[in-house]
Amino acid sequence: MNLNHLRHVVMVYRMGSFTAAASELNVSQSSVTKSVAWVEQALGYALFDRRARGVSVTEAGRNFIDRAARIVSDMDRLAADTAAGRGERSAILRVGVAPPSLEGLLNRAIRMLLREPNQFRLHMQASSTPKAMALLSQGDIDLLVGPTDELNREQSFILEDLPDFVGRIFCRRDHPLLIEKKVSEQQIRRYPIISPDLSAPLVEHLVRTVYGVDSGYVHLHIIDNFPMVASIIENTDALGVASSGFARTRTFLDKFRIVPNTVDHPLKLSVARRARWLPSPPMALFLKAVRRFPPN
């Protein structure tokens, strides 16, 4: 019993005759007649009483047709929703960012992407790397910007490498550390550090190498809001992590300084997509923008 059989049965009930149902469905009357006969044979009872001027539903047939009508309606709605979703999905570029702290570093690329009017909408969402990778695997996002080492673990992804993100430890301009001629790791450990994301490999590396402890260190604070972090560091002795690119800007140098004798902490980044998907025009535009303005 297939959907066409049910559709024919329901239409006969609604129109009151085989002829009218066939006309409404734009099929032959014999096709409708055969469908009804097939269903009645499968059920083992008659759905309609045949009369000279049409048909009437039997008592046994009424319950079946009520359920069949709901099934036909649900399937029509499903088809309509799927078609609408397909059209909407093709007009939306869904980009994932992991870890969330990278999101703010895509400002220039997004400005470039949206500078010219495009026939698509951009949806960006930030999440942890494992969750974002699951979303890409399931097809819930189109592209994912994240750490190369993590993304390489999924064989179904195709990666395009971006320049490394290089993190530097920074402080306010008049921080006590800047008075020292040479800053040791022991001196750095006296001060709290603020990181945007505990899950970032960069943070784990920094905490272990500079602080010599694990991520449960009491002086490590996670705040994923750079304006707030900047305000805290500007007014306290706390230390933060900024990209080397930002550390060269006038905005940064007006208020902050890189802590002397601290090494760079590079994090390899890539843009991933599903291997079985060809890049759509919106995806190609995003890749062009992020190549020109990588998150570093």
C-alpha positions as CSV (number, residue, x, y, z in Angstrom):
1,M,0.0,0.0,0.0
2,N,1.6,3.2,-1.1
3,L,0.9,6.9,-0.8
4,N,-0.8,7.1,-4.2
5,H,-3.3,4.4,-3.2
6,L,-4.2,6.4,-0.1
7,R,-4.4,9.6,-2.0
8,H,-6.8,8.1,-4.4
9,V,-9.0,6.7,-1.7
10,V,-9.1,10.0,0.2
11,M,-10.0,11.9,-2.9
12,V,-12.8,9.5,-3.8
13,Y,-14.2,10.1,-0.3
14,R,-13.9,13.9,-0.6
15,M,-15.4,14.1,-4.2
16,G,-18.0,11.4,-3.7
17,S,-17.3,9.6,-7.0
18,F,-14.5,7.9,-8.9
19,T,-14.9,10.2,-11.9
20,A,-14.7,13.5,-9.9
21,A,-11.7,12.1,-8.0
22,A,-9.8,11.2,-11.2
23,S,-10.5,14.6,-12.6
24,E,-9.3,16.4,-9.4
25,L,-6.1,14.2,-9.4
26,N,-5.6,14.5,-13.1
27,V,-5.3,10.8,-13.6
28,S,-7.5,8.2,-15.4
29,Q,-10.6,6.9,-13.7
30,S,-9.4,3.3,-14.1
31,S,-6.2,4.2,-12.1
32,V,-8.4,5.5,-9.2
33,T,-10.7,2.4,-9.5
34,K,-7.7,0.1,-9.3
35,S,-6.2,1.9,-6.3
36,V,-9.4,1.6,-4.3
37,A,-9.9,-2.0,-5.3
38,W,-6.3,-2.8,-4.3
39,V,-6.7,-1.2,-0.9
40,E,-10.0,-2.9,-0.2
41,Q,-8.5,-6.2,-1.1
42,A,-5.6,-5.6,1.2
43,L,-7.9,-4.6,4.0
44,G,-10.4,-7.4,3.5
45,Y,-13.5,-5.1,3.5
46,A,-15.2,-2.5,1.4
47,L,-14.4,1.2,1.8
48,F,-17.3,2.4,-0.3
49,D,-20.8,1.5,-1.2
50,R,-21.0,1.9,-5.0
51,R,-24.2,3.7,-6.2
52,A,-25.5,4.8,-9.6
53,R,-24.6,8.4,-8.8
54,G,-21.5,8.1,-6.9
55,V,-20.2,6.4,-3.7
56,S,-20.7,6.6,0.0
57,V,-18.2,5.6,2.7
58,T,-18.9,2.4,4.7
59,E,-18.9,2.4,8.4
60,A,-15.7,0.3,8.4
61,G,-14.1,2.5,5.8
62,R,-14.7,5.7,7.7
63,N,-12.0,5.1,10.3
64,F,-9.5,3.9,7.8
65,I,-10.1,7.0,5.5
66,D,-9.8,9.3,8.5
67,R,-6.3,7.9,9.3
68,A,-5.4,7.8,5.6
69,A,-6.3,11.5,5.2
70,R,-4.0,12.4,8.1
71,I,-1.2,10.4,6.6
72,V,-1.6,12.1,3.2
73,S,-1.8,15.5,4.8
74,D,1.3,14.9,6.9
75,M,3.2,13.7,3.8
76,D,2.2,16.7,1.8
77,R,3.3,19.0,4.6
78,L,6.6,17.1,4.9
79,A,7.2,17.5,1.2
80,A,6.4,21.2,1.3
81,D,8.6,21.8,4.4
82,T,11.4,19.9,2.9
83,A,11.2,21.8,-0.4
84,A,11.1,25.1,1.5
85,G,14.0,24.0,3.7
86,R,16.0,23.1,0.7
87,G,15.5,26.5,-0.8
88,E,16.2,28.3,2.5
89,R,19.3,26.2,3.1
90,S,20.8,27.1,-0.3
91,A,20.4,30.8,0.6
92,I,22.1,30.5,3.9
93,L,25.8,30.1,4.6
94,R,26.3,28.4,8.0
95,V,29.7,28.8,9.5
96,G,30.9,27.3,12.7
97,V,33.8,28.7,14.8
98,A,35.7,26.7,17.4
99,P,36.8,27.5,20.0
100,P,34.5,30.5,20.5
101,S,37.4,32.8,21.2
102,L,38.3,32.8,17.5
103,E,34.9,34.3,16.5
104,G,36.0,37.9,17.2
105,L,39.1,37.4,15.0
106,L,37.0,37.0,11.9
107,N,35.7,40.5,12.0
108,R,37.7,41.7,9.0
109,A,36.8,38.7,6.9
110,I,33.1,39.1,7.6
111,R,33.2,42.7,6.8
112,M,34.8,41.9,3.4
113,L,32.2,39.1,2.8
114,L,29.2,41.4,3.6
115,R,30.6,44.6,1.9
116,E,29.0,43.6,-1.4
117,P,25.4,42.5,-1.6
118,N,25.1,38.8,-2.0
119,Q,22.2,36.5,-2.6
120,F,22.6,34.6,0.7
121,R,22.4,35.1,4.5
122,L,25.2,34.4,6.9
123,H,24.7,32.4,10.1
124,M,27.7,32.1,12.4
125,Q,27.8,30.0,15.6
126,A,30.6,29.4,18.0
127,S,30.9,26.3,20.1
128,S,33.4,23.8,21.5
129,T,35.6,22.0,18.9
130,P,34.0,18.5,19.4
131,K,30.5,19.9,19.1
132,A,31.3,22.0,16.0
133,M,32.9,19.0,14.3
134,A,29.8,17.0,15.0
135,L,27.7,19.7,13.5
136,L,29.8,19.7,10.3
137,S,29.7,15.9,10.1
138,Q,25.9,16.0,10.3
139,G,25.6,18.7,7.7
140,D,24.2,21.2,10.2
141,I,26.9,23.7,9.2
142,D,28.7,24.3,5.9
143,L,32.2,25.3,7.0
144,L,34.1,25.2,10.3
145,V,37.0,27.4,11.3
146,G,39.1,25.7,14.0
147,P,42.4,24.2,15.1
148,T,44.0,22.1,12.4
149,D,45.2,19.3,14.7
150,E,41.6,18.7,15.9
151,L,40.0,19.0,12.5
152,N,42.5,16.5,11.0
153,R,41.1,13.8,13.1
154,E,38.0,13.6,11.0
155,Q,38.8,11.9,7.7
156,S,35.6,13.0,6.0
157,F,36.7,16.7,6.2
158,I,38.7,18.6,3.6
159,L,40.9,21.3,5.1
160,E,42.3,24.5,3.8
161,D,45.1,25.8,6.0
162,L,45.2,29.3,7.3
163,P,48.1,31.2,8.8
164,D,48.9,30.3,12.4
165,F,47.2,32.2,15.2
166,V,50.1,33.4,17.4
167,G,49.2,34.2,21.0
168,R,51.2,36.6,23.2
169,I,51.0,37.3,26.9
170,F,50.2,41.0,27.5
171,C,49.6,43.4,30.4
172,R,48.8,47.0,31.0
173,R,51.4,49.7,30.1
174,D,52.5,50.4,33.7
175,H,52.5,46.8,34.9
176,P,55.1,45.9,37.6
177,L,56.6,43.2,35.2
178,L,57.6,45.9,32.8
179,I,60.0,47.4,35.3
180,E,62.1,44.3,35.4
181,K,65.0,44.0,33.0
182,K,64.4,40.3,32.6
183,V,61.1,38.6,33.4
184,S,61.2,35.0,34.5
185,E,58.4,32.4,34.4
186,Q,58.5,32.4,38.2
187,Q,57.7,36.2,38.2
188,I,54.9,35.7,35.7
189,R,53.3,33.1,37.9
190,R,52.6,35.7,40.6
191,Y,49.9,37.2,38.5
192,P,46.5,35.8,37.4
193,I,45.9,35.2,33.7
194,I,42.7,35.6,31.8
195,S,42.0,33.4,28.8
196,P,39.0,33.4,26.4
197,D,38.6,29.7,26.3
198,L,39.7,26.8,28.5
199,S,39.3,24.2,25.7
200,A,41.7,25.9,23.3
201,P,44.9,24.0,22.7
202,L,46.7,27.3,22.9
203,V,45.5,27.9,26.5
204,E,46.4,24.4,27.6
205,H,49.9,24.8,26.1
206,L,50.4,28.2,27.7
207,V,49.2,27.2,31.2
208,R,51.5,24.1,31.2
209,T,54.6,25.8,29.8
210,V,54.4,29.2,31.4
211,Y,52.6,28.4,34.7
212,G,53.9,24.8,34.9
213,V,50.5,23.6,36.2
214,D,47.3,22.0,34.7
215,S,44.2,23.9,33.6
216,G,42.8,23.7,37.2
217,Y,45.2,26.4,38.2
218,V,43.4,28.8,40.6
219,H,44.8,31.9,38.9
220,L,43.5,31.0,35.5
221,H,40.2,32.8,34.7
222,I,38.1,32.1,31.6
223,I,36.3,35.1,30.2
224,D,35.1,34.9,26.6
225,N,34.5,38.7,26.1
226,F,37.6,40.5,25.0
227,P,36.3,44.1,25.7
228,M,35.7,42.9,29.3
229,V,39.1,41.2,29.5
230,A,40.8,44.4,28.1
231,S,39.1,46.5,30.7
232,I,40.2,44.2,33.5
233,I,43.8,44.0,32.4
234,E,43.9,47.8,31.9
235,N,42.9,48.3,35.5
236,T,44.5,45.4,37.4
237,D,47.7,43.3,37.4
238,A,46.1,40.4,35.5
239,L,47.7,39.1,32.3
240,G,45.9,38.2,29.1
241,V,46.4,36.5,25.8
242,A,46.2,38.4,22.5
243,S,47.0,37.6,18.9
244,S,50.4,38.9,17.7
245,G,48.7,40.8,15.0
246,F,46.5,42.7,17.4
247,A,49.6,43.4,19.6
248,R,51.1,45.4,16.7
249,T,48.1,47.8,16.4
250,R,47.8,51.3,17.7
251,T,44.7,50.4,19.6
252,F,46.7,47.8,21.5
253,L,49.9,49.9,22.1
254,D,47.9,52.8,23.5
255,K,47.0,50.7,26.5
256,F,49.0,47.5,26.7
257,R,52.4,45.9,26.3
258,I,53.7,42.4,25.5
259,V,55.3,40.8,28.6
260,P,59.0,40.7,27.9
261,N,60.8,37.4,27.5
262,T,57.7,35.4,26.8
263,V,57.7,33.2,23.7
264,D,55.1,33.1,21.0
265,H,52.4,30.4,21.2
266,P,51.3,29.4,17.7
267,L,48.1,27.6,17.0
268,K,47.5,26.1,13.5
269,L,44.1,26.9,12.0
270,S,42.1,25.6,9.1
271,V,38.7,25.9,7.4
272,A,37.0,22.5,7.1
273,R,34.2,21.3,4.9
274,R,32.7,17.9,4.2
275,A,34.6,16.0,1.6
276,R,31.5,14.9,-0.3
277,W,30.2,18.5,-0.6
278,L,31.4,20.7,-3.5
279,P,31.9,24.3,-2.3
280,S,28.8,26.4,-3.0
281,P,29.2,30.0,-4.3
282,P,28.7,31.4,-0.7
283,M,31.3,28.9,0.7
284,A,33.8,30.1,-2.0
285,L,33.2,33.7,-1.1
286,F,33.8,33.0,2.6
287,L,37.0,31.1,1.8
288,K,38.2,34.0,-0.3
289,A,37.5,36.5,2.5
290,V,39.1,34.4,5.2
291,R,42.2,33.8,3.0
292,R,42.6,37.6,2.7
293,F,41.9,38.3,6.4
294,P,42.7,35.2,8.4
295,P,41.9,35.1,12.1
296,N,45.3,36.1,13.4
